[in-house]
């Protein structure tokens, strides 16, 4: 059988929208730290960004003590991604920007303040059902297809060849055996906007060869002479018709890509992640659930694990915890679930502190990858021994 995962470059319009939201939150957090901030007076943010041709609309709700120049932040984000020329589909210096941000609802705010809320603790900023996933296919304990397609996206972003404009996306298809073990890459699909100003007419046919080489180099351990490579299957993708010149961009629309690449069994729940401050469990519990799943697999309790957490707005602790090891668990799933909330602190405050989520630099990195960074504290496997002890 074959399994495919999708990936997108940071210049894809949906990812640009995510980056704008995440960078605004990062800027708010950094400025809040300058006047003295801890978890009890943290900002509360839920932002949405829409990109249309030549226009960016920033909306949502924010509770903060400081001022941020939204327009400046948007322009710096867009130009930092590489959009400095309308010939590439978007120009950060000349695009229109509309700020429709409003204050956070006071009814939500009381639920996230331990001094105001009904339960006298930092509760979830919204209700939500959130999933985490891990499997033993890679050292990262993530699906191989997800790891490979993200590796290819970063390779195209960092290749340094101006022929490849910022907008692009791809897929990697892997052959699996009947026991769900990966074998080889069967198909590589890469679609990338091309800046033909950088390509003399007589060298246009060489662009596909250059793209193939980038892909083959970064996937070298898994491709072979039978791997099929597809590049810009329509035959043409001119950079002037890319990003928001050709398609809108919306926060949260690439959740499948960002989380687990569409891998079977890796479910999605809740909402967007990188556009919210971490008291909102769509954000923090996406990392918490991944942390639980990864530690379960790392402990040898299963080779594949999905974790579902459910929260009620204003309440700190999950109202339910569900474990599914897809028949690979060495002990019953119910027994694993029975100790999760003992071993892991899955309250918003617990996850914010455990994962150090009140750092602006974390939010700046999140849109590219939520998991593929060993410096992320939710990627640590420091609960393995405790799990083994509790479940022996």
C-alpha positions in Angstrom: 0.0 0.0 0.0 1.0 3.6 -0.4 0.6 6.6 2.0 1.1 10.2 1.0 1.7 13.4 3.1 1.5 16.9 1.9 3.7 19.9 2.7 3.8 23.6 2.0 6.5 26.2 1.8 6.4 29.2 4.2 5.6 31.3 1.1 2.2 29.6 0.5 -0.5 32.2 1.1 -2.1 30.2 4.0 1.3 29.9 5.6 1.9 33.6 5.1 -1.3 34.3 6.9 -0.3 32.0 9.7 3.1 33.7 9.9 1.5 37.1 10.2 -0.7 36.0 13.1 2.2 34.2 14.9 4.6 37.1 14.5 2.0 39.6 15.9 1.6 37.3 18.9 5.4 37.0 19.3 5.7 40.8 19.2 3.0 41.2 21.8 4.7 38.6 24.1 8.1 40.2 23.7 6.8 43.7 24.5 4.8 42.4 27.5 8.0 40.9 28.9 9.6 44.4 28.8 7.1 45.7 31.3 7.1 42.5 33.5 5.0 39.6 32.5 4.2 36.2 34.0 1.5 33.6 33.5 -0.9 35.6 35.7 -0.8 38.7 33.5 -0.1 37.2 30.1 -1.8 38.5 26.9 -4.7 36.7 25.5 -4.8 36.5 21.7 -6.9 34.9 19.0 -6.1 36.3 15.6 -7.3 35.6 12.1 -5.6 36.8 8.9 -7.0 36.9 5.4 -4.8 37.6 2.3 -6.4 38.6 -0.9 -4.8 40.2 -4.0 -2.7 43.1 -2.6 -4.7 43.1 0.7 -4.2 41.8 4.2 -7.0 41.8 6.8 -6.1 41.2 10.4 -8.9 40.5 12.8 -9.7 38.7 16.0 -9.5 39.5 19.7 -6.6 40.6 21.9 -6.2 41.5 25.6 -2.8 43.1 26.2 -1.3 46.0 28.1 1.0 47.2 25.3 0.8 48.7 21.8 1.9 46.9 18.7 2.2 48.5 15.3 0.2 45.9 13.4 0.9 47.4 9.9 4.6 47.5 10.5 4.6 43.9 11.8 2.6 42.6 8.8 4.9 44.3 6.3 8.1 43.0 8.0 6.7 39.5 8.1 5.7 39.4 4.4 8.9 41.0 3.2 10.9 38.7 5.5 9.4 35.7 3.7 10.6 37.1 0.4 7.7 39.0 -1.0 9.2 42.3 -1.9 8.1 42.5 -5.5 4.6 42.2 -7.0 6.2 40.0 -9.8 6.4 37.3 -7.1 2.6 37.5 -6.3 2.8 39.8 -3.3 4.7 42.9 -2.3 4.9 43.6 1.5 5.9 47.2 1.0 2.8 48.2 -1.1 0.1 45.8 0.0 -3.0 47.2 1.7 -3.5 46.4 5.4 -6.8 46.5 7.3 -6.7 46.1 11.1 -10.0 44.9 12.6 -8.7 43.6 15.9 -11.0 44.0 18.9 -10.6 43.6 22.7 -11.1 40.1 24.1 -14.6 39.3 25.3 -14.7 39.9 29.1 -16.8 36.7 29.4 -13.9 34.7 28.0 -11.3 36.7 29.9 -12.7 35.7 33.3 -12.3 32.0 32.5 -8.6 32.4 31.9 -7.8 34.4 35.0 -7.5 32.6 38.3 -8.5 35.8 40.2 -11.7 36.3 38.3 -13.0 32.9 37.0 -15.6 30.7 38.6 -13.0 27.9 39.3 -10.3 30.3 40.6 -7.6 28.9 38.2 -6.3 29.6 34.8 -8.9 27.8 32.7 -9.0 26.8 29.0 -9.5 29.8 26.8 -12.1 27.9 24.9 -13.6 24.4 24.7 -11.9 22.1 22.3 -11.1 18.5 21.3 -7.4 18.2 20.5 -5.4 15.2 19.2 -1.7 14.2 19.4 0.0 11.5 17.5 3.3 9.5 17.5 4.6 6.4 15.8 7.9 4.6 15.6 8.6 5.1 11.9 11.4 7.7 12.4 13.8 8.8 15.1 11.4 11.8 15.6 8.6 9.4 16.3 6.6 10.9 13.5 5.3 9.4 10.2 8.0 9.0 7.6 5.9 10.7 4.9 5.4 13.8 7.1 9.1 14.0 8.0 10.2 13.6 4.4 7.8 16.1 2.8 8.7 18.7 5.5 12.4 18.1 4.8 11.7 18.8 1.1 9.9 22.0 1.8 12.7 23.3 3.9 15.2 22.3 1.2 13.4 24.3 -1.4 13.1 27.3 1.0 16.8 27.2 1.7 18.2 26.3 -1.7 19.3 29.9 -2.4 18.1 29.7 -6.1 16.0 32.8 -6.9 14.4 30.8 -9.8 12.2 29.1 -7.1 9.9 31.8 -5.8 8.6 31.7 -2.2 5.2 30.0 -3.0 5.3 26.2 -3.3 3.9 22.9 -2.0 4.5 19.2 -2.5 3.7 15.6 -1.6 5.8 12.5 -0.8 4.3 9.0 -1.4 5.9 6.1 0.4 5.4 2.3 -0.2 4.4 0.5 3.0 4.2 -3.2 3.6 1.2 -5.1 5.1 2.7 -4.4 8.6 2.7 -0.6 8.1 6.5 -0.5 7.7 7.8 2.0 5.2 10.0 0.9 2.4 10.8 3.4 -0.3 9.6 6.7 -1.8 7.4 5.9 -4.8 6.4 9.4 -5.9 7.6 12.9 -5.3 5.4 15.8 -6.3 6.8 19.3 -6.2 4.9 22.4 -7.4 6.8 25.7 -7.1 6.2 29.1 -8.5 9.0 30.1 -10.9 10.5 33.5 -11.3 11.1 33.4 -15.0 13.0 36.7 -14.9 15.8 34.6 -13.5 15.7 32.0 -16.3 17.0 32.7 -19.8 14.7 31.3 -22.4 17.1 28.7 -23.5 17.4 27.3 -20.0 13.7 27.1 -19.1 13.8 23.3 -19.6 16.6 23.1 -16.9 14.3 24.3 -14.1 12.7 20.9 -13.7 16.1 19.2 -13.5 17.2 21.7 -10.8 14.0 21.0 -8.8 14.5 17.2 -9.2 18.1 17.5 -7.8 17.0 19.5 -4.8 14.3 16.8 -4.0 16.6 13.9 -4.6 19.4 15.3 -2.5 17.2 15.8 0.6 15.4 12.4 0.2 18.5 10.5 -0.9 18.1 7.7 1.6 14.6 6.8 0.4 14.5 7.4 -3.4 15.7 5.0 -6.0 15.8 4.8 -9.8 12.1 3.8 -9.9 10.9 6.8 -7.9 8.6 9.0 -10.0 9.2 12.7 -9.9 6.5 15.2 -10.8 7.2 18.9 -11.1 4.5 21.6 -11.8 2.2 19.1 -13.4 0.1 21.7 -15.2 3.2 22.6 -17.1 3.5 26.2 -15.9 3.5 28.2 -12.7 4.7 31.7 -13.2 5.6 33.6 -9.9 3.5 36.6 -10.9 0.5 34.2 -10.6 1.4 32.9 -7.1 0.6 33.6 -3.5 -2.4 35.9 -3.0 -2.3 37.1 -6.6 -3.7 33.7 -7.5 -5.2 32.3 -4.3 -6.4 33.7 -1.0 -4.6 32.9 2.3 -6.4 32.2 5.5 -5.1 31.3 9.0 -5.5 27.7 10.0 -6.3 26.3 6.6 -3.2 24.2 6.5 -3.8 22.3 9.8 -3.6 18.9 8.2 -0.3 19.8 6.6 1.2 21.3 9.8 0.1 18.7 12.2 0.8 15.2 10.8 0.6 15.6 7.0 -2.7 13.7 6.6 -1.2 10.4 7.9 -4.0 7.8 8.5 -4.9 7.6 12.1 -3.5 11.0 13.0 -6.7 12.9 13.6 -7.3 16.6 13.9 -9.5 18.4 16.3 -10.1 21.8 17.7 -8.9 24.7 15.6 -5.9 26.6 14.4 -2.8 26.7 16.5 -0.2 29.3 15.7 -2.7 32.2 15.8 -3.6 31.8 19.4 -1.9 32.5 22.7 -1.3 29.4 24.8 -4.1 29.6 27.3 -6.2 28.6 24.4 -5.9 24.8 24.3 -6.1 24.6 20.5 -2.5 25.9 20.9 -1.1 24.5 24.1 -2.9 21.1 24.2 -1.8 20.4 20.6 1.7 20.3 22.0 0.5 18.5 25.2 -1.2 15.8 23.3 1.8 15.3 21.1 4.0 15.2 24.1 1.9 12.4 25.7 1.7 10.4 22.5 5.5 10.6 21.9 6.4 9.6 25.4 4.0 6.6 25.2 5.7 5.4 22.0 9.2 6.2 23.3 8.4 4.1 26.4 7.8 1.1 24.2 4.1 0.9 25.3 3.0 1.1 21.7 4.4 1.6 18.2 1.6 3.9 17.2 -0.5 6.2 19.5 -3.2 8.8 19.2 -4.2 10.9 22.2 -7.5 12.8 22.4 -7.9 15.5 25.0 -11.2 17.5 25.6 -11.6 20.7 27.5 -14.4 23.0 28.7 -13.9 26.8 28.6 -12.9 28.2 31.9 -11.9 24.8 33.4 -8.3 23.8 33.7 -8.2 20.0 33.6 -9.2 17.9 30.6 -12.8 16.6 30.9 -11.8 13.5 29.1 -8.7 11.6 27.9 -8.7 8.9 25.3 -5.8 6.7 24.1 -5.8 4.7 20.9 -2.8 2.5 20.1 -4.3 0.9 17.1 -3.8 -2.6 18.5 0.0 -2.0 19.0 -0.1 -1.5 22.7 1.6 -3.9 25.1 -1.0 -3.1 27.7 -4.7 -2.1 27.3 -5.3 1.5 26.1 -7.6 2.1 29.0 -4.8 1.4 31.5 -2.5 3.8 29.7 -5.3 6.5 29.8 -5.8 6.0 33.5 -2.4 7.3 34.4 -2.0 10.1 31.8 -3.4 12.8 33.9 -1.3 11.7 36.9 2.0 11.7 34.9 1.3 14.8 32.8 0.1 18.2 33.8 -2.3 19.0 31.0 -3.8 22.2 32.4 -3.2 25.4 30.4 -0.9 26.7 33.2 1.0 23.4 33.4 1.6 23.2 29.6 2.5 26.9 29.4 5.2 26.5 32.1 6.4 23.0 31.0 6.8 24.0 27.4 8.0 27.6 28.0 5.2 28.9 25.8 5.5 32.6 26.8 8.5 33.1 24.5 8.1 35.1 21.3 10.8 33.2 19.5 8.7 30.0 19.7 5.8 31.6 18.0 8.0 32.9 15.2 9.1 29.4 14.4 5.8 27.5 14.7 4.2 28.0 11.3 7.0 26.1 9.6 6.8 23.1 11.8 5.1 22.3 15.1 7.2 19.2 15.9 10.4 18.9 13.8 12.6 20.8 16.2 14.4 19.1 19.0 14.5 22.4 20.9 10.8 22.3 21.4 10.2 21.1 24.9 7.0 19.1 23.9 9.3 17.0 21.8 11.2 15.7 24.9 10.8 12.1 26.0 11.4 12.8 29.7 8.4 11.0 31.0 9.4 7.6 29.7 10.7 6.2 33.0 7.7 7.6 35.0 5.3 6.0 32.5 7.1 2.6 32.8 7.0 2.8 36.6 3.3 3.7 36.7 2.3 1.1 34.2 4.5 -1.9 35.2 
